[in-house]
Amino acid sequence: MREAPPPVFIFFGSFFLNHYGYTHLSAGDLLRYERKRPDSEFGQLIDSYIKEGRIVPVEITINLLRKAMEKTMTENENKFRFLIDGFPRNLDNFEGWTRDMDGKADVKFVLFFDCSNEVCIDRCLERGKSSGRTDDNRESLNKRIETFLQCTRPIIEQYERQGKVRTIDASHSVDEVFNNVKKILDKEG
């Protein structure tokens, strides 16, 4: 049996993003960091949502993203372009972002990494062997896929109607996916 390729997000190194002037912010990483922070008022709530494969309330996620963006721009005023990974995930996220961030951080385009459910599961299970993530197990992954289909897919369709989605076939090798992302970023600037 052929080994599943590594998750495509691994190739987004700082050099690659810096070349295009983007700062990478992962909503999931911010949430995982916040849930482990000893004095976090939301840590337990975030933990239960993540373990159940559910979407964390929008107010928490937007607050974490906003703080990370403000910190980045305070540290370097030339850092005002962000690649936000894993957000928005549902209508509540979409509406919350539009309500709270419209005019402050507008969405230029959406990179949609598309692959089959099985490819996605195989890659995440492989990642789970070394990531230490509690949600990289088949049960959580199946719940996350169901959540994606019910909640996130309609948001992608909303952005498609706005002409903002750039779809990448993520079932290909990391090199092929990398080259396709590079072409999009070269075009989008």
N, C-alpha and C positions, 0 to 999 in steps of 0.2 A: 504494500500500500504506500502510495506517495505521501510524503510528509507535507502537511499544510504549510503554505508560505507564512512568514511572520506577519503580524498585523501591520497594515500599511502605514499606520500613524507613526511607526518607529522612525521612518525616514525623514520626518519633519524636524531635522536638526536645527540648532540655532543659526548655523551659517546659512542654511537654505532660506529660512524665514527672514533673517537679517538682510540677506541679499535683496529681498523684495520689500524691505521696510516694515515687516509685520512682527508683532509680538504675539506669541501663541499663548492663549488662555484656555485651559481645559475646565469646563464647568464641573466635570466629574472630579478632576484633581483638586479643585478648590473645595468642593463639597467633602471629599475624603480627608483633606487636611483639616477642615473646620470640625469635622466629627471627632477627630483625634485630639484637637486642641483642648487642653485640660480645663480652661475657663470658658469654653464655648457654651452659650446659652441654648444653642440649637443642636449640639453634638448628638444627643440621644435620639432626637427626632430624625435627624439626617440618617443616622445609623439604621433605624428601623425602616425608613423608606428605601434605602439602598439594598438592605438584605431582602426586602420583599419585592425588589425589582420595580418599585413604583417611582414616580416622578416627585422629587422634592418640591415643596411649595415655592411658587415663583418669587415671592418676596425675598426669601432666603437666597436663592440663586442669583437674582439680579443684584442684591446687595453685595454679595461676594464678588461678582463680576465688576460692578461699579468701583468697589474699593481697589481691586487689582488694577483696573484701568487707570484710576486716579493716581495710584502709587507709581505705576510705570511712567505716566506723563509728568509727574512731579520730579522723578529721578532724571528724566531726559525729555525735554520739551519737544524733541523731534520724533519721539515714539508716540504716535497718535493713530496708528493703523494696527488693527487687531484681527487675528484669526481666532475666532471663538469656536472651540471644539465642543460639540455635544449640547448645543442650545440654539434655538428653542426646541423643546421636545413635545409640546402640546399647545392647544389653543390658549390656555391660560398663560403659558410662557410667552407665546407670540403677542397676545394682547398686553401682558405686563410690560414686555420690552417696548412695544409701540407706545404705551401710555407713559412709561417712566423715562425712556431713553430717546424717543423720537426727537430729532433735532440736535441731540447731544452725541449720539453714536448711531448713525444711519447705516443700514445694511446695503453694501454695494453689490455683493453677490453671495451666493450660497454654493459651497462645494458639497456635492452629494456623492458619497462613495457608495456605489451600488454593487451588491453581490448577493448570491443566494443565501438563504438562511443557514444551510449546512456549512458553507464556506465560512460564514461569520462565526458560527458555533465552534467549528474546528479551530479557527484562529484564536478565539477567546479562551478555549480550553487549553490550548498550547501556551498562551500567555499566562494563564493561571498557574502553570507549573512553577513559574519563577516570580510572578508579580506580587504574590502575597495578598491579592485582592480576594475578599470573601465572596464577591458576587460573580467570580469566574467559575461557575459550576453549571451543569446542564439545566438544573431546575430554574435557577435565577435567569440563565440565558434565555430559556424558553419564555419565561414571563416577560423579559425585556423585549423579545421579538414581538410578542403579542401586544405589548404596550406601544412599540414602534408602529405596528400596523394600524392600531386603533387611534393612536394619539399623534404620532410624529408624521406619518405619511400625509395626512391632510394638511399639515403645515408646509411640507415640501410642495404639495400641490398648490397651495396659496402663493408661495414664492414663484412657482412655475408660471402661474397666471400673471405675475408681475414681471416675468422675463428675467428673473434673477438667478435661476438654478443652472449650475454647470455640473453635469453628471459625468462621473468617472466610473468606468467599469473596474471595480476593485477586486474582481476575481482573478485578474492578471498578476503577473509577477510584480514584486516590489519595484524593480527597475522600470517596467512598463507603466505602472501607476505613477511613479515619480515623474517620468517624462511627460505624461499626460497632464499632471498637475502643473508642471513647469510651463507647458504650452499655455495653459489657462492663465497662470500668473503673468507670463510674458505679455499676453494680450490685454489683461485687465489692469496691469500696472501696479 
